[in-house]
Amino acid sequence: MKERLQEFGRDLHTRVREFFDQPLTADATPLDLLLASLDEIERRVQPAGRGRRLFPYNRVIVRIAGVHADRFAIDAVFASFDDRLRERFDELKVDRPSLVTTGVELGPSAATPSLSVECIDDGTRPAPEPAPEAPVRCITLTVVRGQCEQAEYTLDERRILLGRTAEPIDMYGQTRRNHVVFNEIRDGVNETVGRAHARIELDEGTGHYLLFDEAGSNPTSIVRAGRTIKVTPRDPRGVRVQSGDQIQLGRAVLKVTL
């Protein structure tokens, strides 16, 4: 009922305005031409239901002919045309393109004064905003230093465990199944990797992988563009990993590719 009353009110307003509209004369002032142009553009607004109104164009051209007002006066008054058009749209609560350009053309002298408004879509609407970056769902860890069961691991698990030996016993006496497994050898590198050294976990809210240090004895850090970022042992916040990072577990190194 409310929407019907609003539509009725707008229709009544339009009819009243049209009743009092005066035909264009050669003596029309630039302000008369401006207001007549705005009224004509308003007639191109389309109802879209549920109280919504649309202006489905992004370019407006006003053509004027057979009036006595000179070009300089018309240009001066129509300089505010864009602002006046936006105000009119705001008053009418019109959904409009983010870009509406206007132009004014003065035609040659004519016996009968005329004003016409052309509304078009010239195909120059702004490009749509890019879709949000898709969450990362896959990570590749390449062994740079150290010896593992594989030279490279590509994983899509939400929680990825890094450590020495495949199934060590953690501090709670439970078996831990590492995804990235450093071999149980003494080479000056592998023995610096804790059996339950670290984990990489996907943050579902942001789509980012975070690195956590679970060992506490030998350090865990990230090397990014020559800068070393230390990962505090058992810090619940973790540190975000990015493509190209190198993860250091003791003296062992893994390269990250997302």
N, C-alpha and C positions, 0 to 999 in steps of 0.2 A: 504494500500500500504506500509506504514512504517513497519508494522508487518511482511509482506511478505519479505521485504528487509532484516529485521533483521534475520529472519529464514534462508534466503539464505546465508547471511554472516556467520552465525554459521555453516551451513552445509559445506560451502566452507572451513572454518577454519578446520573443522574435517577432510575433505578429504585431505587437504594439510598435516596435521599432520600425518595421516595414511600413506601417500605416503613416508614420510621421516622416519617413525618408522622403527627401525632396529630389526630384530628377536633377542630374548633373547639368549645370549651365556653364557657359563660357566664362562667366565671372566667378566661378568657384575658386575659393582661396586654397592655398597649399594645405591648410589645416583641414578644410572640407575634403580634399582629395585623400589625405591621410586617413581620416576617420572612415570615409567610404571604402577605402581599401581594407581596413581592418574588419569592417562589417562583412565585406564580401568573403574574406578569408574565413571568418567565423561560420559562414554558411557552408563551407567545405568540411567542417568538423563532422565526424560521423559518430552516431551513438553505437556503443559496443555492448550494451546491456549491463545490468547490475550497477547502474549509475556511472559507468565508465564512458568516456568520450575519447575519440582518437583523431589525430590529424596525420593521415598516412602519407605525408609528403615531406620532402626535405629541402625543397627550393620553391621560392615564390618570386614571380616576376610581375610587376605592376606596369601597365602600359597606359599612357595618358596622351590624349590628342585633342586639339581644338579648344584649349583653354588659354586665357590671357595671362595667367601667372607665368613669370619668366623662370628660366631654368635655375638660376641661382637661388631664388626664393624656395622653389620646390626642393632643391637639394638640401637647403638649410633645414627645412621642416622634416623632410624624410630621413635626415641623419639619425633621428631617434626612432626610426621605424622598427628596427629589430627589438629595441627595449620595449616599445609599446606593444609589439606583437607578443613578446614573452609575458608581459603583464596581462594581456587579454586572455592568453592561454591559462595562466595561473588562476585568473578569476573564474574561468569556466571549468577548471580542474580537468584539463585536457592532457591525456598522455600523448606526448609528441616525440619525434626523433631528437636526439641530443644535438643534432646539427640542423638548423634551419637557416638558410641563407636567403637574402632578399636582394632584389635589384629593381631599379626604376628606369623605364625607357620613355622618352618623350617623342611622340610621333610628329609628323608634319602638320601644318595647319589643316583643319577640316571644317566643313560647314556645320557639322553636328559634333558637339563635344562628346567625348567618350572616355570611359575608364574601364579597363579590363584587368582581371587578375588571373594569372596562370599558375596553377599549383602542380608541380611535377615531382617525380622521384628520379633524380639524375644519376643514380647508381653510385653516389659518392658518400654513402653512409659510412660512419666509422666502423672499422673492423671490430667484430665482437671480442670481448675480453677473452684471453686464452684460458682454457680450462685449468683448474688447479693441477699442480704437478702430481702425477700418480704416485702413491706410496711405493717405496722400494720394497720389493718382495723377493729379491734374489741377491746373494752376495757371493763373490768369488774371492778366495784367499789363496794366494800363490806363495809358496815357500821360497824366500830369498836367502835365508841363512838357517841352517839346521837340517836335520834329516827326519822326514816323515814317511808314513806309509804311502802317501801320494805326493806328487809335486804340486798339485793344485786341487782345491776343493771348491765346488760350486754347490751352494746350499740355499734352501728356501725355508728352513725351519725357523720358527719364531725364536727359539732359544738354541744357541750354538755354543758348545763347550769346547774349550781349548786346554790341552794338557799333555803330559807325558804318560805313555802307555794307554791302551784302549779302554780298560775297565779298572781304574784304580779304586781304592777304598777312600772315601772322603772322610772329613774330620768327624762325621757323625756315625761312621761305621757302615755307611751305605755304599753300594757299588755305583760308581759314576761312569757313564758311557760317553767318552769324548768323541766329538765329531771330527776335530782336527787332532791327529794323533802323532806326537813326536816319539821317535823310537827310544827305547831304553838302552842307550849307549853312552859311553864316556868319550866325548870328542871335544870337550871344552865349551860346547854350545848347548847340546841337548840336556845335559844334566842341570843347566841353569833354569830349565822350564819345570815348574812345579807340576805334580801329577794332576792336581785340580787347580790349574794356574789362573784361568780367566774364563769369562763368558761374553758372548755378544748376544744382545737381546733386542728384538724388534719392539719399538714403542708403537702400539696400534693407533694411538691418537695422532701422532705426527708422521708415521710411516718411516721414521729414522731408526737406524741401528745404533745401539749404545754399547760401549765397551765397559766391562766391570772387572776389577782386579779381585780375585778370590784367594790368591796365594798368601800375600803378605810378607813373604821372605824375599824373593827376588822381584825386582820392580817390573811394573807394566807401564808402558808409555806409548804415545802416538807421535810419530815424526811426520809433520805436515809442512811442506815447502821450506824445509831446513829448520823448522822450529819444533822443539820437543815439548809435548804436552804430557805431563805426568798424570797417571790414573791413580787416585788415592785408594789404597786397599779397603775393600768392603764399603765403599761410598755408595749409598743407595741411589745417587743421582746418575752415576755413570758419565761417560764422555761420548759424545756423538762421533761416529766415524764417517769419513767421506771418501769418495772414490779417489784413489791415488795415495791415500794414507799408507804409512807403514806402521804395523803394530809390532812393538818390541816386547817379547816375553823373555826376561833375563837377557841373554845374548842372542836369542833366536829372533828372526824377523819374518813377518808375513806381510805381503802387499795386498791392499784392499781394492777390489773393483766392484762397483755397484752398477 
